[in-house]
Amino acid sequence: MAEQQTPSEQTPKRRLMTLNVGPQHPATHGVLRMKMLLDGERIVDAEPIIGYLHRGSERLGEMGTYLQFIPYTDRMDYLAAIHNNMAFVHACEKLADLDVPPRANVLRVLAQEINRVASHLIWMGTFGIDIGAMTTFFWCFRDRERALRLLERMTGTRLTYSYMRFGGVKHDVDEDWIQDTREWVDQVREGIQELDDLLTENDIFVARTKGTGVVSTEQAIDYGMTGPNLRATGKAFDLRKEEPYASYETYDFDVPTSDEGDVFARYACRMAEIEESLGIVEQACDRWADAEGNHLSREVGEGSSQFRWSPPEGEAYGRIESPRGELGCLVVSDGSNQPYRVKMRAHSFSNLSAISELARGELIQDAIITLGSLDIVLGDIDR
Amino acid sequence: MSLADDVIDTVQEHVIEEDVQKDKPLLVTDPEGLRDVMAEAQDAGFDHLCFVTAVDWPKDEIEDNAAWLGFTEEREVEDPDDEEDEDATETVPVESKGWHLDDVDDGLMEVVYNLYSYDEGDHLAVQVWVPREVDQCSVPTVSDLWAGANWHEREVFDLYGVTFEGHPDMKRIFMPEDWEGHPHRKDYDLGEQQYIYREDGIDKVTKDAGKGW
């Protein structure tokens, strides 16, 4: 729907037009509405309107027990549900000073890294559609489907895993699963090699993405942007390195960065991160057989003792590195079996808040791929 | 000496209380001192504002949690009437977060800021406790210091009814503009439904189920 508005002051003969992109629009990756003021094809102003998926998850969290909030976290960032589980459980464990057995940590790392690869693949697939590359979509979804099958065997569900428990994870995996995961790592390596051949040197892809949607490090920090969006500006910051959790400090991996801060840099960062994640998965597979302890801490135990578990009174903020950046959880406990307050620090929320500034002055088709390159998930923004 | 200690030393006159919250230092200030504290923290090197949020504390909840929040203290009774009971203690109300429990009418709203320094790897939590009545519930904005605070403050305004003075665009972010009440407040009636209908091309809110959807 478009309507004509008053002429702009700078260009008296031109007329400005308001264009609504969304809420139902494939390029918005969910239900996001962008109100754009256009001068021809150039964006004069863009205002994102959010809240279409607001379900009040944080308020719902106050109405159930601690364990009952875990399924709600799945439905926030539904493409990286394992990381949402992890952020909440991590904050609770921090508040309770609860130790996690090494075996549970290996399983947590496996689940998180497989989920990270799946999440980056779905980003790459849908981003391909944004710039008109259909093939990447099919290739990425093929490899992602294999990752989902592994996660399904591990956790019992394809998307909403609810795999984390206080002091560990829900179940252990078996030797067959480890074998299949190793095979999957090889398959994905081949898959991303194909993608690399298809995109990285592709003239059209490079022309569209290089120099588009440039974010400086100062801008990224000012808006609280984290994850690959921050690392693509040249800032090597990864919570797995800086504030290790789940024994990430014992794994050998690099933090890929690019300096340009444009759409291509964000693509390159995510591509390199998939490679690093696959390396971590291989290391975790090697450790699995000899990892000590149980998949759950004996301090808490299984079943109904999980249901009754609650941290002592106090306030704690735990944060982890999800595929989209810093995912944190603030838990306030009054000592009862229900959280007094849970706040999820949504990574996409901060990442998206910069879009007005990034889109201003850009061409409309560039703004669409800039938006796509931020890798937002609306379920996470609206909560 | 950590970065947080530097900040706490510099803004000493605005510090109502300092504490350690799990692994990070906590600084409680008042709305008047908040801007100085945040500007000082940013200058000192806390460049990343992780989030802004609020925690609602109606008076009955504060009374239930008074001990760990610091609003009451266990003291030994100085002259026990009963000679045998020498270790007797009594619960005494004390000032905490700048408030004395007797001065609190409806309750308090805890506004929380979490700061992080990329260079030093330090955290600092900043808290402001203001009255929770909607007309008095306001703190100054920090959206001019961190552009990212803009949306976080709008979220807190929408869900908790905290007004951020000086904010360039203080309007709801998730809920429709004319929604009644702030849904994350503890006393918000979750049973009462509100419906949306369209009039003159604008979404409006009604409580009449027959009129909206």
Chai-1 contact restraints between the chains, C-beta under 6 A:
chainA,res_idxA,chainB,res_idxB,connection_type,confidence,min_distance_angstrom,max_distance_angstrom,comment,restraint_id
A,G51,B,F174,contact,1.0,0.0,6.0,A-B,restraint_1
A,H54,B,F174,contact,1.0,0.0,6.0,A-B,restraint_2
A,G56,B,P183,contact,1.0,0.0,6.0,A-B,restraint_3
A,R59,B,H184,contact,1.0,0.0,6.0,A-B,restraint_4
A,I221,B,D47,contact,1.0,0.0,6.0,A-B,restraint_5
A,D222,B,A147,contact,1.0,0.0,6.0,A-B,restraint_6
A,Y223,B,A147,contact,1.0,0.0,6.0,A-B,restraint_7
A,Y223,B,G148,contact,1.0,0.0,6.0,A-B,restraint_8
A,G224,B,L49,contact,1.0,0.0,6.0,A-B,restraint_9
A,G224,B,G148,contact,1.0,0.0,6.0,A-B,restraint_10
A,E313,B,W68,contact,1.0,0.0,6.0,A-B,restraint_11
A,E315,B,Q21,contact,1.0,0.0,6.0,A-B,restraint_12
A,A316,B,K22,contact,1.0,0.0,6.0,A-B,restraint_13
A,Y317,B,N114,contact,1.0,0.0,6.0,A-B,restraint_14
A,V332,B,V55,contact,1.0,0.0,6.0,A-B,restraint_15
A,D334,B,N65,contact,1.0,0.0,6.0,A-B,restraint_16
A,R341,B,V55,contact,1.0,0.0,6.0,A-B,restraint_17
A,K343,B,T53,contact,1.0,0.0,6.0,A-B,restraint_18
A,R345,B,C50,contact,1.0,0.0,6.0,A-B,restraint_19
A,R345,B,F51,contact,1.0,0.0,6.0,A-B,restraint_20
A,S350,B,G148,contact,1.0,0.0,6.0,A-B,restraint_21
A,S353,B,G148,contact,1.0,0.0,6.0,A-B,restraint_22
A,S353,B,W151,contact,1.0,0.0,6.0,A-B,restraint_23
